[in-house]
Amino acid sequence: MEFRDETCTKTAVLAITKDNVDAPPTLFTTYDTSAGFRGCPIWQVARATSAATTFFKPIRVGRDEVEFVDAGFGYNNPSEVLVDEARRQFPARPRLQVLSIGTGLGDVVDIGNSRMDIIRALKKMATSSKNVAARMEDQYGDSDQYFRFNVDRGLEDVTLSDWEKASKISAHTKNYIRESRRGIERFVRHYTGSVEVHDAPTVAELIGENNNESRS
């Protein structure tokens, strides 16, 4: 099945070219796909956008077999890139509604004295999403156009390879959702005021409170 499908909701994902990781990211979209990537199947695009360098091999995509890795170096938070893309796609819309969902705050980046400590610090800086989040907050934070939710404690030591920590991730995420109830409900009010939504779940349903009550 092809990733390009102009009948569905406009969707974009990011990857970067292995031969020039310092270049702007490539956007694979379900619309307006360039001739070089037209006809790419969904699985290839998914592999390109998830090809974390220490876990998956790069993948060659498209007519010219361009080699891609995931956009984690520099674009773990793609909000700015996607806002620019949304403005190009919807130039007549005066307001955008942006929802950014993080994967949990990481540790503070400090630099030790050894060469390996410096390398680790540089990697953390390259993959951090904090600076983008701060810039987005400065630009949109008071406008009710931008909402970001990000588990703020408990996940500092969770890495990409920690699949066995799913229960820990779930517990801290549910606690965060419960503590952020007002902010989430505020986002829902603004969002549902601009689009038609059917059967949207409540915050209680998101964290399973209704299920717990029914069992007691």
C-alpha positions as CSV (number, residue, x, y, z in Angstrom):
1,M,0.0,0.0,0.0
2,E,1.4,3.4,-1.0
3,F,2.0,6.1,1.6
4,R,0.7,8.8,-0.8
5,D,-3.0,9.0,-0.5
6,E,-4.7,12.3,-1.1
7,T,-8.1,11.0,0.1
8,C,-6.9,10.7,3.7
9,T,-6.0,13.3,6.4
10,K,-2.8,15.2,5.3
11,T,0.1,13.4,7.1
12,A,3.8,14.1,7.1
13,V,6.7,12.3,8.7
14,L,10.4,13.2,8.8
15,A,13.7,11.5,8.0
16,I,17.2,12.7,7.2
17,T,19.6,11.6,4.5
18,K,22.5,9.5,5.7
19,D,24.9,11.3,3.4
20,N,24.2,14.7,4.9
21,V,22.7,14.6,8.4
22,D,23.2,18.3,8.7
23,A,20.7,19.1,5.9
24,P,17.1,20.0,6.5
25,P,14.9,16.9,7.0
26,T,13.0,15.3,4.2
27,L,9.2,15.3,4.6
28,F,7.4,12.2,3.4
29,T,3.8,13.2,2.9
30,T,0.5,11.7,1.8
31,Y,0.1,14.6,-0.6
32,D,2.2,16.5,-3.1
33,T,4.8,13.8,-3.1
34,S,7.8,14.6,-5.3
35,A,8.4,12.4,-8.4
36,G,11.4,10.8,-6.7
37,F,9.3,9.4,-3.8
38,R,6.0,8.8,-5.5
39,G,4.8,5.2,-5.1
40,C,6.8,4.5,-1.9
41,P,5.0,1.9,0.2
42,I,3.9,2.7,3.8
43,W,6.4,0.3,5.3
44,Q,9.4,2.0,3.6
45,V,8.4,5.4,4.9
46,A,7.8,3.9,8.4
47,R,11.3,2.4,8.3
48,A,12.9,5.6,7.1
49,T,11.3,7.7,9.9
50,S,12.2,5.1,12.6
51,A,15.7,4.1,11.5
52,A,17.4,5.1,14.7
53,T,21.1,4.7,14.0
54,T,22.0,2.3,16.8
55,F,19.0,0.1,16.4
56,F,18.1,-0.1,12.7
57,K,20.0,0.0,9.5
58,P,19.5,2.9,7.1
59,I,17.0,2.2,4.3
60,R,17.1,3.2,0.6
61,V,13.9,4.9,-0.5
62,G,12.5,6.2,-3.8
63,R,13.5,6.2,-7.4
64,D,17.0,7.3,-6.7
65,E,17.4,5.0,-3.7
66,V,18.3,7.8,-1.3
67,E,19.6,6.4,2.0
68,F,17.7,7.6,5.1
69,V,18.0,7.4,8.9
70,D,15.5,8.7,11.4
71,A,15.4,12.5,12.1
72,G,16.4,12.1,15.8
73,F,19.5,14.2,15.4
74,G,18.1,17.7,15.5
75,Y,14.4,16.9,14.9
76,N,13.2,14.8,17.8
77,N,10.7,17.6,18.3
78,P,9.5,18.4,14.7
79,S,7.0,21.1,15.8
80,E,8.7,24.0,14.0
81,V,9.2,22.1,10.8
82,L,5.5,20.9,10.8
83,V,4.1,24.4,11.6
84,D,6.0,25.8,8.6
85,E,4.6,23.0,6.5
86,A,1.1,23.6,7.8
87,R,1.3,27.2,6.9
88,R,2.3,26.3,3.3
89,Q,-0.5,23.8,3.0
90,F,-3.2,26.0,4.6
91,P,-2.2,29.6,3.8
92,A,-5.7,31.0,4.2
93,R,-6.1,29.8,7.8
94,P,-5.3,32.6,10.2
95,R,-4.8,30.3,13.2
96,L,-3.3,26.9,13.7
97,Q,-4.0,24.5,16.5
98,V,-0.8,22.8,17.5
99,L,-0.7,19.8,19.8
100,S,2.8,18.6,20.7
101,I,3.3,15.4,22.7
102,G,6.7,14.7,24.2
103,T,8.2,11.4,25.2
104,G,9.3,12.5,28.7
105,L,11.9,14.9,29.9
106,G,15.4,13.6,29.9
107,D,18.3,14.2,32.2
108,V,20.2,17.5,32.5
109,V,23.0,17.6,30.0
110,D,26.4,17.9,31.8
111,I,29.9,17.4,30.4
112,G,32.5,15.4,32.2
113,N,36.2,15.4,31.7
114,S,36.7,12.3,29.5
115,R,36.3,12.1,25.8
116,M,33.4,9.7,26.1
117,D,31.6,12.1,28.5
118,I,31.9,14.8,25.9
119,I,30.6,12.5,23.1
120,R,27.6,11.5,25.3
121,A,26.8,15.1,26.1
122,L,26.9,16.1,22.4
123,K,24.6,13.3,21.5
124,K,22.1,14.3,24.2
125,M,22.3,17.9,22.9
126,A,21.7,16.8,19.3
127,T,18.7,14.6,20.2
128,S,17.1,16.9,22.8
129,S,13.7,18.4,22.1
130,K,13.8,21.1,24.9
131,N,15.1,24.0,22.8
132,V,12.4,23.6,20.2
133,A,9.7,23.3,22.9
134,A,11.0,26.5,24.5
135,R,10.9,28.4,21.2
136,M,7.4,27.2,20.4
137,E,6.3,28.2,23.9
138,D,7.8,31.7,23.5
139,Q,6.0,32.1,20.2
140,Y,2.6,30.6,20.8
141,G,2.4,30.0,24.6
142,D,-0.1,32.8,25.3
143,S,-2.3,32.3,22.3
144,D,-4.1,29.1,23.0
145,Q,-2.8,27.9,19.6
146,Y,0.0,25.7,21.1
147,F,-0.3,23.0,23.7
148,R,2.5,20.7,24.7
149,F,2.2,17.7,27.1
150,N,5.3,15.9,28.2
151,V,5.8,13.6,31.2
152,D,8.0,15.8,33.5
153,R,9.5,13.2,35.8
154,G,10.1,9.5,36.2
155,L,11.3,8.7,32.7
156,E,14.8,10.3,32.8
157,D,16.5,6.9,32.7
158,V,14.3,5.3,30.0
159,T,16.0,4.8,26.6
160,L,14.9,3.5,23.2
161,S,16.1,0.0,24.1
162,D,14.1,-0.2,27.4
163,W,11.1,-2.0,26.0
164,E,10.8,-4.0,29.2
165,K,9.9,-0.7,31.1
166,A,6.5,-0.4,29.5
167,S,4.7,-0.6,32.9
168,K,6.9,2.1,34.3
169,I,6.2,4.3,31.3
170,S,2.5,3.7,31.6
171,A,2.4,4.5,35.3
172,H,4.2,7.8,35.0
173,T,2.2,8.8,32.0
174,K,-1.1,8.1,33.7
175,N,0.1,10.1,36.7
176,Y,1.1,13.0,34.4
177,I,-2.3,12.9,32.6
178,R,-4.1,13.0,36.0
179,E,-2.0,16.0,37.2
180,S,-2.4,17.8,33.9
181,R,-6.2,17.3,33.7
182,R,-7.0,21.0,33.5
183,G,-4.5,21.7,30.7
184,I,-5.7,18.7,28.7
185,E,-9.4,19.7,29.1
186,R,-8.5,23.3,28.1
187,F,-6.9,22.0,24.9
188,V,-9.9,19.8,24.2
189,R,-12.3,22.8,24.6
190,H,-10.2,24.9,22.2
191,Y,-9.9,22.0,19.7
192,T,-13.5,21.0,19.7
193,G,-14.5,24.6,19.3
194,S,-12.8,24.7,15.9
195,V,-13.6,21.2,14.5
196,E,-16.5,18.7,14.7
197,V,-15.6,15.9,17.0
198,H,-17.6,12.8,17.7
199,D,-17.3,10.6,20.8
200,A,-14.0,12.1,22.1
201,P,-12.7,10.4,25.3
202,T,-12.7,12.2,28.6
203,V,-9.5,12.6,30.6
204,A,-10.9,10.0,33.1
205,E,-11.3,7.5,30.3
206,L,-7.8,8.2,29.0
207,I,-6.2,7.2,32.4
208,G,-8.7,4.4,33.0
209,E,-10.5,5.8,36.0
210,N,-13.9,4.8,34.7
211,N,-12.7,1.2,34.3
212,N,-11.3,1.2,37.8
213,E,-14.6,2.5,39.2
214,S,-16.6,-0.2,37.4
215,R,-14.4,-2.9,38.9
216,S,-14.8,-1.7,42.5
